[in-house]
Amino acid sequence: MKGEWVRALDGKPAFLGVDGRLLRNDAQGRIFAVNPALLPRSKRGHSKLWMFLVPFGAMAVGCIGISLIPGIFSMSLINIGNPAEAVSGMSNINSFGGYVLNGPPFSEIGGSCKVPKILQSSPAGLAATWIGAQNGNSDFIQLGVVEERISILASFNLYYVFWSDRDLGYHPQRIGIVSAGDQMAFKMTESAAGWNLSYTDETTGSSHSLNTSYGSGVGFNYAEWTQEDPSKNAQVASNLSYAATSPISFTSLTINGSPPPITPLDAQTLADHWTDTYLVPTPFANDGFEINSADAYQKQYLQDVASYNVSLASVIASVDNNGNVTSLNGGAIPAFVTATQNFNQGLSSHSWPQNASRDINNLVAHNSQLISDMQSWESAGYSPTSQAVGNVMGDINVDGHFSVPVRADLALPPR
């Protein structure tokens, strides 16, 4: 669905967007991303690559390692979900693609992948491929590979194995250098003493294992297999160029030594409208999946729905569970009506696969009804007792009945 109204773990209402991010409005009506630890049903990871530029000619000492190339930037990994970080305007970004499984606590997660090759046509930028474990208390640990293209006088690529956890401030620790195309096996195992993290480069035969006391006595119930589009800073609307790579392939996924019970609802699409990056996971099958560039239809839909999602979040974040307007920006509803009209215009004017025609028409009709009900609510002065607010909330609650079939027609995950 395009989104749903949920109560976060801090007891306050928030909007869960189609991209898996939890959103609210600040006092000025600006949208910001809420700490993912407050998400009652996680659809994304806790980490973000944060890039700092260093002056040209300086040695860049990165958290992943030390670069001896003058002018190369360093990196650190952070949690982007700080409620204090407000983003003005639209922030149509979900920087994570892959699968996030919310289930019982587990003590082992594993997965293999071939190190994605940065494409010749890629701009300078970053990408990251990793497995991770987290819980609802912001505990987080991960292990994977960073893919980095650097362009100064010439372009060249770097590939690092790294790990990180919350106590390290999400700063990645470089533990190896690999090459594009290397077949990597990653495994993370928790014990009473903490975590053991290990990887094997099955192409070269090299391996490494380390122990950390982090997470000792703590349960982890979110398992992640993820491709990430790094961010320039903690504001989600400031992503760097994505280092475009070959398709990402995760295989041999395990939870406690067995294939994980992944469903389509665990999938998430990477959709960064600022860097024009759209990656879609394939259905989970044979203990693995791929992440591929969105096709033309998928990309068009993700672009069409983006502003709708942000405008809807602005409205929903301003209404409590009883329909009372708590902090509604005066322009939020007209802006949402406009966004929905633009969404409908895109759905109606663009070309779609023939199998999607009926569901597209149903979604357009649903959106038109939502527009009418929103306008009626506005005319009623946003009264919490008016029939209009009940109609609006009813429209939103059944939204998935109309958007999910369209996404299925386009081979997109439900959310």
SETIMAR-522429 format. One record per residue (C-alpha): residue number from 0; residue in one letter; chain; x, y, z. Coordinates in steps of 0.5 Angstrom, whole numbers, plus 2048, in hexadecimal, padded with zeros to 3 digits. Example, Ala and Ser with C-alpha at 12.3 -4.5 7.8 and 13.67 -1.06 7.14 Angstrom:
2
(rec 0; A; A; (819; 7F7; 810)) (rec 1; S; A; (81B; 7FE; 80E)) 
% end
This chain:
415
(rec 0; M; A; (800; 800; 800)) (rec 1; K; A; (802; 807; 800)) (rec 2; G; A; (802; 808; 807)) (rec 3; E; A; (7FF; 807; 80E)) (rec 4; W; A; (7FD; 80A; 814)) (rec 5; V; A; (801; 807; 81A)) (rec 6; R; A; (803; 808; 821)) (rec 7; A; A; (80A; 808; 822)) (rec 8; L; A; (80E; 805; 828)) (rec 9; D; A; (80E; 80C; 82C)) (rec 10; G; A; (806; 80C; 82C)) (rec 11; K; A; (805; 811; 827)) (rec 12; P; A; (802; 811; 820)) (rec 13; A; A; (807; 811; 81A)) (rec 14; F; A; (806; 80F; 812)) (rec 15; L; A; (809; 809; 810)) (rec 16; G; A; (80A; 80B; 808)) (rec 17; V; A; (80B; 806; 802)) (rec 18; D; A; (812; 806; 803)) (rec 19; G; A; (812; 804; 80A)) (rec 20; R; A; (814; 80A; 80D)) (rec 21; L; A; (811; 80D; 813)) (rec 22; L; A; (80F; 814; 812)) (rec 23; R; A; (80C; 81A; 817)) (rec 24; N; A; (80B; 822; 816)) (rec 25; D; A; (80F; 827; 81A)) (rec 26; A; A; (80C; 82D; 81D)) (rec 27; Q; A; (80D; 830; 817)) (rec 28; G; A; (80A; 82B; 812)) (rec 29; R; A; (810; 828; 810)) (rec 30; I; A; (811; 821; 80F)) (rec 31; F; A; (816; 81D; 812)) (rec 32; A; A; (818; 816; 813)) (rec 33; V; A; (817; 813; 81A)) (rec 34; N; A; (81C; 80E; 81D)) (rec 35; P; A; (81B; 807; 81A)) (rec 36; A; A; (81C; 804; 821)) (rec 37; L; A; (815; 807; 822)) (rec 38; L; A; (812; 803; 81C)) (rec 39; P; A; (80D; 7FE; 81E)) (rec 40; R; A; (80E; 7FA; 818)) (rec 41; S; A; (815; 7FB; 815)) (rec 42; K; A; (816; 7FB; 80E)) (rec 43; R; A; (81D; 7FE; 80D)) (rec 44; G; A; (824; 7FE; 811)) (rec 45; H; A; (826; 802; 816)) (rec 46; S; A; (82D; 805; 812)) (rec 47; K; A; (82F; 80A; 80D)) (rec 48; L; A; (835; 80B; 80A)) (rec 49; W; A; (837; 813; 80C)) (rec 50; M; A; (83C; 816; 807)) (rec 51; F; A; (841; 81B; 809)) (rec 52; L; A; (845; 81F; 804)) (rec 53; V; A; (84C; 821; 806)) (rec 54; P; A; (850; 826; 803)) (rec 55; F; A; (854; 824; 7FD)) (rec 56; G; A; (85B; 822; 7FE)) (rec 57; A; A; (85A; 820; 805)) (rec 58; M; A; (85A; 819; 807)) (rec 59; A; A; (853; 816; 808)) (rec 60; V; A; (853; 812; 80F)) (rec 61; G; A; (84C; 80E; 80E)) (rec 62; C; A; (849; 80A; 813)) (rec 63; I; A; (849; 804; 80E)) (rec 64; G; A; (850; 805; 80D)) (rec 65; I; A; (856; 80A; 80B)) (rec 66; S; A; (856; 80C; 804)) (rec 67; L; A; (85D; 80E; 802)) (rec 68; I; A; (85A; 812; 7FC)) (rec 69; P; A; (85A; 819; 7FC)) (rec 70; G; A; (853; 81C; 7FC)) (rec 71; I; A; (84F; 816; 7FD)) (rec 72; F; A; (849; 817; 802)) (rec 73; S; A; (848; 812; 808)) (rec 74; M; A; (842; 80F; 80B)) (rec 75; S; A; (83E; 80D; 811)) (rec 76; L; A; (838; 80A; 812)) (rec 77; I; A; (832; 80D; 816)) (rec 78; N; A; (82B; 80C; 818)) (rec 79; I; A; (827; 811; 814)) (rec 80; G; A; (821; 811; 818)) (rec 81; N; A; (822; 817; 81D)) (rec 82; P; A; (81B; 81A; 81E)) (rec 83; A; A; (81F; 821; 81F)) (rec 84; E; A; (821; 821; 818)) (rec 85; A; A; (81C; 824; 814)) (rec 86; V; A; (81B; 824; 80C)) (rec 87; S; A; (818; 82A; 809)) (rec 88; G; A; (814; 828; 803)) (rec 89; M; A; (813; 821; 800)) (rec 90; S; A; (818; 81C; 802)) (rec 91; N; A; (816; 816; 7FD)) (rec 92; I; A; (81C; 811; 7FF)) (rec 93; N; A; (81C; 80A; 801)) (rec 94; S; A; (824; 809; 801)) (rec 95; F; A; (823; 801; 803)) (rec 96; G; A; (821; 7FB; 7FE)) (rec 97; G; A; (820; 7F4; 800)) (rec 98; Y; A; (81D; 7F0; 805)) (rec 99; V; A; (81C; 7F2; 80D)) (rec 100; L; A; (819; 7EC; 811)) (rec 101; N; A; (815; 7ED; 817)) (rec 102; G; A; (815; 7E7; 81B)) (rec 103; P; A; (817; 7E4; 822)) (rec 104; P; A; (81D; 7E5; 825)) (rec 105; F; A; (823; 7E1; 821)) (rec 106; S; A; (82A; 7E0; 822)) (rec 107; E; A; (82D; 7DF; 81B)) (rec 108; I; A; (82C; 7E2; 815)) (rec 109; G; A; (830; 7E1; 80E)) (rec 110; G; A; (830; 7E2; 807)) (rec 111; S; A; (835; 7E2; 801)) (rec 112; C; A; (835; 7E7; 7FB)) (rec 113; K; A; (83A; 7E8; 7F5)) (rec 114; V; A; (83D; 7EF; 7F6)) (rec 115; P; A; (839; 7F4; 7F1)) (rec 116; K; A; (83E; 7F7; 7EC)) (rec 117; I; A; (83D; 7FE; 7EB)) (rec 118; L; A; (83B; 800; 7E4)) (rec 119; Q; A; (840; 804; 7E0)) (rec 120; S; A; (83A; 809; 7DF)) (rec 121; S; A; (839; 80A; 7E6)) (rec 122; P; A; (83B; 811; 7E9)) (rec 123; A; A; (83F; 812; 7EF)) (rec 124; G; A; (83B; 80F; 7F5)) (rec 125; L; A; (83A; 80A; 7FA)) (rec 126; A; A; (836; 803; 7FB)) (rec 127; A; A; (836; 7FE; 800)) (rec 128; T; A; (834; 7F7; 801)) (rec 129; W; A; (833; 7F4; 808)) (rec 130; I; A; (82F; 7EF; 80C)) (rec 131; G; A; (82D; 7F2; 813)) (rec 132; A; A; (829; 7F1; 81A)) (rec 133; Q; A; (825; 7F6; 81E)) (rec 134; N; A; (820; 7F6; 823)) (rec 135; G; A; (81A; 7FB; 825)) (rec 136; N; A; (81F; 7FF; 82A)) (rec 137; S; A; (824; 801; 825)) (rec 138; D; A; (829; 7FB; 826)) (rec 139; F; A; (82C; 7FA; 81F)) (rec 140; I; A; (832; 7F6; 81C)) (rec 141; Q; A; (834; 7F5; 815)) (rec 142; L; A; (839; 7F2; 810)) (rec 143; G; A; (83A; 7F3; 809)) (rec 144; V; A; (83E; 7F6; 803)) (rec 145; V; A; (83F; 7FE; 801)) (rec 146; E; A; (83F; 7FF; 7FA)) (rec 147; E; A; (842; 806; 7F8)) (rec 148; R; A; (844; 80A; 7F2)) (rec 149; I; A; (849; 80F; 7F2)) (rec 150; S; A; (84A; 815; 7ED)) (rec 151; I; A; (84F; 81A; 7EE)) (rec 152; L; A; (854; 81A; 7E7)) (rec 153; A; A; (852; 813; 7E6)) (rec 154; S; A; (84C; 80E; 7E8)) (rec 155; F; A; (84E; 808; 7EC)) (rec 156; N; A; (84A; 803; 7F0)) (rec 157; L; A; (84B; 801; 7F7)) (rec 158; Y; A; (848; 7FB; 7FB)) (rec 159; Y; A; (848; 7FA; 803)) (rec 160; V; A; (845; 7F5; 808)) (rec 161; F; A; (843; 7F8; 80E)) (rec 162; W; A; (83F; 7F7; 814)) (rec 163; S; A; (83B; 7FC; 819)) (rec 164; D; A; (837; 7FD; 81F)) (rec 165; R; A; (833; 802; 823)) (rec 166; D; A; (839; 802; 828)) (rec 167; L; A; (83E; 804; 823)) (rec 168; G; A; (839; 80A; 821)) (rec 169; Y; A; (837; 806; 81B)) (rec 170; H; A; (83E; 808; 818)) (rec 171; P; A; (841; 802; 814)) (rec 172; Q; A; (847; 7FE; 815)) (rec 173; R; A; (84B; 7FC; 80F)) (rec 174; I; A; (84D; 7F5; 810)) (rec 175; G; A; (84F; 7F3; 809)) (rec 176; I; A; (850; 7F5; 801)) (rec 177; V; A; (84C; 7F1; 7FC)) (rec 178; S; A; (84B; 7F1; 7F5)) (rec 179; A; A; (845; 7F2; 7F0)) (rec 180; G; A; (842; 7EB; 7EF)) (rec 181; D; A; (845; 7E8; 7F5)) (rec 182; Q; A; (840; 7E3; 7F8)) (rec 183; M; A; (83F; 7E5; 7FF)) (rec 184; A; A; (83C; 7E1; 805)) (rec 185; F; A; (83A; 7E5; 80B)) (rec 186; K; A; (838; 7E2; 812)) (rec 187; M; A; (836; 7E5; 818)) (rec 188; T; A; (835; 7E1; 81F)) (rec 189; E; A; (833; 7E3; 825)) (rec 190; S; A; (835; 7E0; 82C)) (rec 191; A; A; (834; 7E2; 833)) (rec 192; A; A; (83B; 7E5; 832)) (rec 193; G; A; (839; 7EA; 82C)) (rec 194; W; A; (839; 7E9; 825)) (rec 195; N; A; (83E; 7E5; 820)) (rec 196; L; A; (83F; 7E8; 819)) (rec 197; S; A; (842; 7E4; 814)) (rec 198; Y; A; (843; 7E4; 80C)) (rec 199; T; A; (846; 7E0; 807)) (rec 200; D; A; (848; 7E2; 800)) (rec 201; E; A; (847; 7DC; 7FD)) (rec 202; T; A; (84A; 7DE; 7F6)) (rec 203; T; A; (851; 7E0; 7FA)) (rec 204; G; A; (850; 7DB; 800)) (rec 205; S; A; (852; 7E1; 805)) (rec 206; S; A; (84D; 7E1; 80B)) (rec 207; H; A; (84D; 7E5; 811)) (rec 208; S; A; (849; 7E4; 818)) (rec 209; L; A; (849; 7E9; 81E)) (rec 210; N; A; (845; 7E9; 824)) (rec 211; T; A; (841; 7EF; 828)) (rec 212; S; A; (83E; 7F0; 82E)) (rec 213; Y; A; (839; 7F4; 82B)) (rec 214; G; A; (832; 7F1; 82C)) (rec 215; S; A; (833; 7ED; 832)) (rec 216; G; A; (82D; 7EB; 835)) (rec 217; V; A; (829; 7EF; 830)) (rec 218; G; A; (824; 7EC; 82B)) (rec 219; F; A; (823; 7ED; 824)) (rec 220; N; A; (81D; 7EC; 820)) (rec 221; Y; A; (81E; 7F0; 819)) (rec 222; A; A; (822; 7EC; 814)) (rec 223; E; A; (825; 7F0; 80E)) (rec 224; W; A; (828; 7EF; 807)) (rec 225; T; A; (829; 7F6; 804)) (rec 226; Q; A; (82B; 7FA; 7FF)) (rec 227; E; A; (82C; 801; 801)) (rec 228; D; A; (82D; 808; 7FD)) (rec 229; P; A; (831; 80C; 802)) (rec 230; S; A; (82F; 813; 805)) (rec 231; K; A; (833; 819; 805)) (rec 232; N; A; (831; 81B; 80C)) (rec 233; A; A; (82C; 81A; 811)) (rec 234; Q; A; (826; 81D; 80D)) (rec 235; V; A; (823; 818; 808)) (rec 236; A; A; (822; 81D; 803)) (rec 237; S; A; (82A; 81D; 802)) (rec 238; N; A; (82C; 817; 7FF)) (rec 239; L; A; (832; 816; 7FB)) (rec 240; S; A; (833; 814; 7F4)) (rec 241; Y; A; (832; 80C; 7F4)) (rec 242; A; A; (837; 808; 7F1)) (rec 243; A; A; (833; 804; 7EC)) (rec 244; T; A; (835; 7FD; 7EC)) (rec 245; S; A; (834; 7F6; 7E9)) (rec 246; P; A; (82D; 7F3; 7EC)) (rec 247; I; A; (82E; 7F1; 7F3)) (rec 248; S; A; (82D; 7E9; 7F4)) (rec 249; F; A; (82C; 7E7; 7FB)) (rec 250; T; A; (82C; 7DF; 7FC)) (rec 251; S; A; (82C; 7DA; 802)) (rec 252; L; A; (828; 7DE; 807)) (rec 253; T; A; (828; 7DB; 80E)) (rec 254; I; A; (825; 7DD; 814)) (rec 255; N; A; (827; 7D8; 81A)) (rec 256; G; A; (82A; 7D3; 814)) (rec 257; S; A; (824; 7D3; 810)) (rec 258; P; A; (821; 7D7; 80B)) (rec 259; P; A; (81D; 7DD; 80D)) (rec 260; P; A; (815; 7DD; 80D)) (rec 261; I; A; (815; 7E3; 808)) (rec 262; T; A; (80F; 7E5; 805)) (rec 263; P; A; (80D; 7EB; 800)) (rec 264; L; A; (80B; 7F0; 806)) (rec 265; D; A; (813; 7EF; 808)) (rec 266; A; A; (815; 7F2; 801)) (rec 267; Q; A; (817; 7FA; 801)) (rec 268; T; A; (819; 7FE; 7FA)) (rec 269; L; A; (81E; 803; 7FA)) (rec 270; A; A; (81C; 809; 7F7)) (rec 271; D; A; (820; 80F; 7F7)) (rec 272; H; A; (81D; 815; 7F3)) (rec 273; W; A; (823; 819; 7F4)) (rec 274; T; A; (828; 815; 7F1)) (rec 275; D; A; (823; 812; 7EC)) (rec 276; T; A; (825; 80B; 7EF)) (rec 277; Y; A; (81F; 805; 7EF)) (rec 278; L; A; (821; 7FE; 7F1)) (rec 279; V; A; (81B; 7F9; 7F2)) (rec 280; P; A; (81C; 7F2; 7F6)) (rec 281; T; A; (81A; 7EC; 7F2)) (rec 282; P; A; (815; 7E7; 7F6)) (rec 283; F; A; (819; 7E3; 7FB)) (rec 284; A; A; (81A; 7DC; 7F8)) (rec 285; N; A; (81F; 7D6; 7F9)) (rec 286; D; A; (822; 7D9; 7FF)) (rec 287; G; A; (824; 7E0; 7FC)) (rec 288; F; A; (822; 7E6; 7F7)) (rec 289; E; A; (825; 7EB; 7F3)) (rec 290; I; A; (824; 7F3; 7F3)) (rec 291; N; A; (824; 7F6; 7EC)) (rec 292; S; A; (823; 7FC; 7E9)) (rec 293; A; A; (81B; 7FE; 7E8)) (rec 294; D; A; (819; 7FD; 7E1)) (rec 295; A; A; (815; 803; 7DE)) (rec 296; Y; A; (80E; 802; 7E1)) (rec 297; Q; A; (811; 801; 7E8)) (rec 298; K; A; (815; 807; 7E8)) (rec 299; Q; A; (80F; 80B; 7E5)) (rec 300; Y; A; (80A; 809; 7EA)) (rec 301; L; A; (80F; 80A; 7F0)) (rec 302; Q; A; (810; 811; 7ED)) (rec 303; D; A; (809; 812; 7EC)) (rec 304; V; A; (807; 810; 7F4)) (rec 305; A; A; (80D; 813; 7F7)) (rec 306; S; A; (80A; 81A; 7F8)) (rec 307; Y; A; (803; 817; 7FA)) (rec 308; N; A; (807; 813; 800)) (rec 309; V; A; (80A; 819; 803)) (rec 310; S; A; (804; 81E; 802)) (rec 311; L; A; (800; 818; 805)) (rec 312; A; A; (805; 817; 80B)) (rec 313; S; A; (804; 81F; 80C)) (rec 314; V; A; (7FC; 81E; 80D)) (rec 315; I; A; (7FC; 818; 811)) (rec 316; A; A; (802; 81A; 816)) (rec 317; S; A; (7FD; 820; 818)) (rec 318; V; A; (7F7; 81C; 81A)) (rec 319; D; A; (7F6; 817; 820)) (rec 320; N; A; (7F3; 811; 820)) (rec 321; N; A; (7EC; 814; 822)) (rec 322; G; A; (7EC; 819; 81C)) (rec 323; N; A; (7EE; 81F; 820)) (rec 324; V; A; (7F3; 824; 81C)) (rec 325; T; A; (7F9; 825; 821)) (rec 326; S; A; (7FE; 829; 81D)) (rec 327; L; A; (7FB; 829; 816)) (rec 328; N; A; (7FF; 82E; 811)) (rec 329; G; A; (7FA; 832; 80E)) (rec 330; G; A; (7FC; 830; 807)) (rec 331; A; A; (7FD; 829; 808)) (rec 332; I; A; (7F7; 826; 806)) (rec 333; P; A; (7F6; 82B; 7FF)) (rec 334; A; A; (7FE; 829; 7FE)) (rec 335; F; A; (7FB; 821; 7FF)) (rec 336; V; A; (7F5; 822; 7FA)) (rec 337; T; A; (7FA; 825; 7F5)) (rec 338; A; A; (7FF; 81F; 7F6)) (rec 339; T; A; (7FA; 81A; 7F5)) (rec 340; Q; A; (7F7; 81E; 7EF)) (rec 341; N; A; (7FE; 81E; 7EC)) (rec 342; F; A; (7FF; 816; 7EE)) (rec 343; N; A; (7F8; 815; 7EA)) (rec 344; Q; A; (7FA; 819; 7E4)) (rec 345; G; A; (801; 815; 7E4)) (rec 346; L; A; (7FD; 80E; 7E5)) (rec 347; S; A; (7F8; 810; 7DF)) (rec 348; S; A; (7FD; 813; 7DA)) (rec 349; H; A; (803; 80E; 7DA)) (rec 350; S; A; (803; 808; 7D7)) (rec 351; W; A; (803; 802; 7DB)) (rec 352; P; A; (803; 7FA; 7DA)) (rec 353; Q; A; (7FC; 7F7; 7D7)) (rec 354; N; A; (7FB; 7F3; 7DD)) (rec 355; A; A; (7FB; 7F9; 7E2)) (rec 356; S; A; (7F6; 7FD; 7DE)) (rec 357; R; A; (7F0; 7FB; 7E2)) (rec 358; D; A; (7F4; 7FC; 7E9)) (rec 359; I; A; (7F6; 803; 7E7)) (rec 360; N; A; (7EF; 805; 7E5)) (rec 361; N; A; (7ED; 802; 7EC)) (rec 362; L; A; (7F3; 806; 7F0)) (rec 363; V; A; (7F1; 80C; 7EC)) (rec 364; A; A; (7EA; 80C; 7EE)) (rec 365; H; A; (7EC; 80B; 7F5)) (rec 366; N; A; (7F0; 811; 7F5)) (rec 367; S; A; (7EB; 815; 7F2)) (rec 368; Q; A; (7E6; 813; 7F8)) (rec 369; L; A; (7EB; 815; 7FD)) (rec 370; I; A; (7EC; 81C; 7FA)) (rec 371; S; A; (7E5; 81D; 7FA)) (rec 372; D; A; (7E5; 81B; 801)) (rec 373; M; A; (7EB; 81F; 803)) (rec 374; Q; A; (7E7; 825; 800)) (rec 375; S; A; (7E1; 824; 804)) (rec 376; W; A; (7E5; 823; 80A)) (rec 377; E; A; (7E8; 82A; 809)) (rec 378; S; A; (7E2; 82D; 808)) (rec 379; A; A; (7DF; 82A; 80E)) (rec 380; G; A; (7E5; 82E; 812)) (rec 381; Y; A; (7E9; 827; 813)) (rec 382; S; A; (7E3; 826; 818)) (rec 383; P; A; (7E5; 81F; 81C)) (rec 384; T; A; (7DE; 81E; 81C)) (rec 385; S; A; (7DC; 81F; 815)) (rec 386; Q; A; (7DA; 819; 811)) (rec 387; A; A; (7E0; 81B; 80C)) (rec 388; V; A; (7E6; 81A; 811)) (rec 389; G; A; (7E3; 813; 812)) (rec 390; N; A; (7E2; 812; 80A)) (rec 391; V; A; (7EA; 814; 809)) (rec 392; M; A; (7EC; 80F; 80E)) (rec 393; G; A; (7E8; 80A; 80B)) (rec 394; D; A; (7EB; 80C; 804)) (rec 395; I; A; (7F2; 80B; 807)) (rec 396; N; A; (7F1; 805; 80B)) (rec 397; V; A; (7EF; 801; 805)) (rec 398; D; A; (7F4; 804; 800)) (rec 399; G; A; (7F8; 7FE; 800)) (rec 400; H; A; (7F2; 7FA; 7FD)) (rec 401; F; A; (7F4; 7FF; 7F7)) (rec 402; S; A; (7FB; 800; 7F7)) (rec 403; V; A; (7FE; 7F9; 7F8)) (rec 404; P; A; (7FB; 7F6; 7F2)) (rec 405; V; A; (7FE; 7FB; 7EE)) (rec 406; R; A; (805; 7FA; 7F1)) (rec 407; A; A; (804; 7F3; 7F0)) (rec 408; D; A; (802; 7F4; 7E8)) (rec 409; L; A; (809; 7F8; 7E8)) (rec 410; A; A; (80D; 7F2; 7EC)) (rec 411; L; A; (80E; 7F7; 7F2)) (rec 412; P; A; (80E; 7F5; 7F9)) (rec 413; P; A; (807; 7F7; 7FD)) (rec 414; R; A; (80A; 7FD; 800)) 
% end
